[in-house]
Amino acid sequence: SRLWWSAAYVLSLAASAGLGSGANEEKSPGKSGRVREVCAPELGLVQQEETAVSWAKNARKFCNGSSPHAESELKLREVLAFVAPWSDHGPKAARYFRAKLSTVAPLWFRVLPARSGKGFELAGKELAQQHKSWVKEVTQGPSLLAHFSLEGFDQLPALRGVLEAPEALAQSVEKLCDEGNFSGVVFDVRLALFPSVKPLLQGVVSALAAKLRPSSRRLLLSVPAGGGFDRAAAAAVADSVDAVVVGTRDYSRSRPGPQAPLPWVRSSITKLMADDAGSGGLRAAQLLLELPLYGRAFPLDAEAKEAKDDGKVIMAVEMAKALAKQKPHLDWDAEAMEHSANLTKSKVYMAIPSLAFVEARLRLARSLGVGVALRELGAGFDAAFDLLPFRRSSQSFAEVQESDGRTAVSDEL
């Protein structure tokens, strides 16, 4: 799946699902009460008996402290946050909530086929230049990782040519890390998992590690859940990578259903884990499960009660508008551990990230000893941060802003 979402594309998703116009219509929150004095768990807002009105009211609210419940029950080894370039909310959220994050990875860089027809070129450097001041602010706490994805290789021979001689790619990645002062790399290897080029993956990973590790930079791989990256592949790269981010999201794309059913998430992680002797896979400390903060909307056929099109990504602002207006019943799937709703007026099925949904996956990650990767902060489901404890200090976000010379929460989010 492509990770490069343009603003126009994302804004079109809500309209195609009959959920109103784009997020540009949202009024500035100002000082309208988005900050609550007590965190969601202590307010009893993490519940399976969620209502549409409650979700719409609370999805974008957050506390300025660290929840005692999260401190005792939900503290994790690592919390990585992905930040996409199509929304300004993602960078703002990463900066504002940085005390609850261990790592931030902006989705800036793409490895594309060279226009000359041979080799590759790196796109996204202009985004890094535009965000220089943000980088200085957000890294006052979490480390910053450069994210790379292989994209646009419609012809496998062109991709094979890059992967067969990975030293040039690894050198370019190292140079970009030096220029941007990145602490490491997240490399999305989905395209390298096609059967005809998959045997080349280990060589690519080894080349990247050889360039990054001498300067103490981390190397993380991003892989899809399910097929393509199995325990054998995990074992092959285990000595070269610091971690693997498993894409436990988008389980249902072509028909209405759960985004990330919990049994599937668990099996996607455990099948990559090494045995008790530490062989045959990855250690728990080398694994992160992805946690989607967006929803999915499926336009339904009124007669067939089935989706007419693939599900579309939907952001918190649009979900809140639809739920507040139509007030559907929210269904809790006790097996998948997810909420969903049927919007009868707009004929849409919506998979909804709720606080109960997020907590169930944080608890799973904690029980397995793995980390989580939030995808992604621009979705606007800021209430989820109430379930994450501070990682570095007990100071409030207001104090963090004051130390930055910032005074108003509304200026940040």
N, C-alpha and C positions, 0 to 999 in steps of 0.2 A: 504494500500500500504506500502511496506517495505521502510524504510528510510535509511537502511544500504547499501550504494552503495560502492562496491569495485572499485579500480582504473581500474582494468582489465575490469570490466563490463562496466563502463562508457566509456572507450576508445573504446570498441567494438561497441557502439551504432552508432557512426559516420560511421564506416566502413560498418556496416550492411545497412545503408541508402545510401551508395554510395557517401559519402561526404569526401572521402580522408582518410588518415591515422590518427592516434591518435594525441592528443595534445602534445605528446612528441616531435613532429617535429617542434613545434613553436620555432623560434629563440629567444634568449634573447632580450628583448626590448631595453636594454641599455639606452642610452640617445637619442632615436630616435624620440622624439617629442610626447610622450604620454600625457604630461602635457600641457594644453593650458592655456593661460593667462586669457581668458574670459570664463565664464561658458556657457553651452549649450543653456539655454533659451535666454541669451543676444546675442548669435550668431545666433538665429533663427533656431536652429537645432531641436526644438520640433515641428514637423509638421506631419500632416496626409499624405501629399504628399511626403512621404519618398521614397528615391531611394535605390536600392541595393548597388550602389557604395558609396553613402553617409553613409549608415548604416555600411558597411564594414570598411570604413575609420575612423569612429568616435566611434564605439561601445566600444572600450577599452581606449578611451581618456577621460580625466577628468580635471577639473580645480582645482587649489590649494586654492580656496577661497569659499565664501558662496554667492550663486546667490541672487541678490536683488529680483528677481522674486520669488524664493523659499522662501526667508525670508517673503515676504508679502502674498504669496498665498498658500504655501504648508507646512507650519509649522504644525506638528502633535503632539498629546498628547504623543505618544510613537512610537519609531522605534526600533524594535527588529530585530537582524540579526542572522539567523541560519548559522552555519559553519560546513560543513561535513568533515570527516577525510580523504577522498580519494584524496584531492588536497591540495597542499601547498599554492595555491593562496587565498583560503578562509581565513585562519589565517592571511596572510599578508594583505589582504584587510580590515579585521576587525581591525587590529592594525593601519593601515594607516588612515582609515576613521573614527576612533573611535570618533572624535569630532562631527560627525553627527549621532551617534548612542546613544540610551539610554540604550539598553540592548543587550548582546551577549549570544547566547546559542549554544555551540559546541555540535554536535550530537555524543556524545561519549558513552553513557551508555545504555545498553540493559538489560532488565529483561527477563531471559531465564529459561526454565524448568531445574530444577536441574538434573544433570546426574544420580543421585541416583534414579530418578523417582518420588521423592516427594519434593514439595516445589519449590524453585527458586534459581537462582544464578545471581549475577550481573557481566556483562562483560563490559569492557571498561576502567577499572582502569589503565591499562598500558598506554592508550592514555593520560589520565590525567597526569600521571607521566612524559611522554615524552614532554608535553607542559607546564611544570611549569614556564619556563622563559617567554613564550608567555603570560601566564595568568597574570603575574606581569605587563607586558607592556600594554596589551589590557584593563586592568581594571583601567588604569589612565584616567578615564572618565566614560565609561558605566559600569553598573553592570554586573556580570557574573552569568548566570543561568545554572544549571546542567539539561541536557535533558535526559529523560528516555523514552524508548519505550518498550512496551510488545511485544515480538517476539518469534517465534518458538513454540508456544503452539498449536501444531497440534491436540491435544486431549483436548476438552473442559473440561472434568473432572479435568485435571491437572491445567488448568487456573482457574476453579471454586475453587479448593482447595486453591490457592493463594489469590483469591479475597474474599473468605469467612472469612479468618482470616488475614486481611490486616495489623495488628499491626507489624508483623515481617518485612514486606516490608517497612512500614513507618519508622521503626527504622533503617533499613539498609540505606534508603535514607537520613535520618537525619545524620547518622554517616558519610556518604560519603560527605555530605555538610560541616560538621565540618572539615573533613580532607582536603577538597579542597578549603575551605573558599568561598563557593558559596553563593550568596545573595538570592538564592531561586531555584525553580525547575520548569521546563516545563515537564509535564507528558503526554505522548501520550497515550490516552485511547481508541484508535480505537478498539482493540481486546475486550475491556470490554463492547462494545456496541452491541455484539451479543445478540439477544433477550433472550436467556436462562441465560445469566449472567448479563445482563444490570441492573436488580434490585439490584445488589451488588455494583453498581458504587458509589452511595451516601455514602455507608459505607467506601469504599476505600478512597474517597476524604476527608471525615471527619477525618479518621485516619491520612492521610498525613498532613492535616491542624493542627491537634492537636500536631504533632511533630514539624512543621515548624514555626508556628506563635509565640510561646513563645520566639523564638530567632529573631523575626521580619523578618523572611524570607518569600519571596513571593511564592505563589503557582499558577501556570498557568497550564491549561489543553490545550492539543492540540487535536482537534476533526475534523472529516471530514465535509465538506460542504454537505448539502443534508440530506439523511436519517441517522437514528441512534441517532443523538443528536438533539432533538427538543426543543421547548420552555419549555415543562414540565421538561425535563432533565436539562435545563439551570436553571429553577427556583429552582430545587431541590438542586443544588450545589452553588447557587448564594451567600449564606452567608459564604461559606467555601473557595471560590477561590478569588484570586485577579484579575484574567483575564482568558479569554478563547481565544485561537488562532484558528480561523476557517480556515480550509484548502481550501480556494477559489482558487484552481488550478487544473490542470489535468481534466478539464471538458470533453475534447475529448481525449480519450485514444485508443479506438479501431477503430476509423475511423477519417479521416481528418476533422478538425474543430477547433474552437477557444479554447484556453487554459483556459481562465477565462472570458467569456462574461460578460460585465458589468452589465446587468440586473440580471443575475444569482448571481453575487457577491453581489449586493445590497440586493436581496431577501434572500440570505443565511445569511446575517448579521441581517437584520431587523426582520426576523422571530424569532430571539433569544432575541430581545430587550424587556425590560419591558415596560409596558404601561405608560401613562403619570403620573399615580399615583405611579410608581416605583415598581409595582408588576408584577408577572407572567413571569419573565425572568431576563435578565442581563442588568445592566446599560451600557450606551455607554462607560464609562470609563473602563468597564470590558471586552471589546471586541477588538480584533485585527484581521484584515483580512490579509490573506497571499497573497503575491505578488510574482509570479514566475519570476526569472531573467534568466531562461533557456528557450530554445525553444523545439519544438517537431518536429521530422522528421518522415514522413509516406512514406515508399516505395510504389509506386503506380503500379498497374497493367496497362500496356500500353493500353490494349484494353478496360477493364472495367472502367478505370478511378477511381478505388477504391483502398483503401489500402489493400495490401497483408498481412500485419502484424500490430500488435499494434504499435502505435507511440512510438518512442524512444527519450529519453531526449538527447538534443544536446547543447553543450556549445558555448559560444560566439566566441572562436577561430575558431571552425569548421564552425559555421555559417558565419563568416566573410570570410573564405576561399572560401566557396561555392558561396556566393553572389558576391564576387569580381570576381570570375572566370566565372560564368555563367550569371551574370547581368540580372536576371529575373525582371519582373515588380512586384513591391510590391503592393498588394491589401489592401485597408483599408475597414474594415467592420464597417460601421457607427453605426450599432446597437450593435455589440459586443465590439466595440472600440478596435480593434486589427489589426495588420498587418499580412499578410501571403504571401507566394509565391509558385508558381509551378515551380520547377526546371526541365525543360523538358529534359535536357541532361542526368541527373542522375535519372529521373523519381521519383522525390521526392516532396511531399507536405510538406512545412515547416511553422509551426506557429512560429512567430517571436516576441520576446519582444522588442519593440521600445521605444523611449523616450515618444512618444505620448501615448503609451500603459501604461507606468509607471505613467505619469502625470495624466491620467484619473482616475486611481485607487487611487492615492494620493489625488486628489480632492474629490473623493467619500468619502474616509476615513475622510477627514476634514469636509465635509458637515454633516456626520453622527456623528462626535465627537468621532470616534474610532481611534485606532492606526493601524500600519501595521507591518507585519512580513516578512522580505525579505528572500526568499528561492531560492537559497542560494548563499553566496558570492563567492564560488568557481566556479560559472558559468562564471565569468569573464566579465559580462556586467557592467564594471566600470563606463560607462557614466551615468548610473542611479544615481550615487551619486551627479551629478550636480544638481539634482532636490531636494536634501535634504539640508536644511540650517544647519549651525553650531548650536549646542544645548548649548554649554557651553562658548564659547569665540569667538571673531572675528579674532583670529590669524590665519595665513595661515598654511597650512599643512607643508610648508617648516619650519616654526617656531616650529611646533610641533615636527618635526623630529630633529631639532637642539636641542630642550630641551631634547630629548632622547639620544643625542650624535650621531645621524645619520645625514648624510650629503647628500646623493644622493637619489632622488625619485626612481630611477631605482633599488636601492638596496631593496626597500620595495615591489615593484610590478613588 
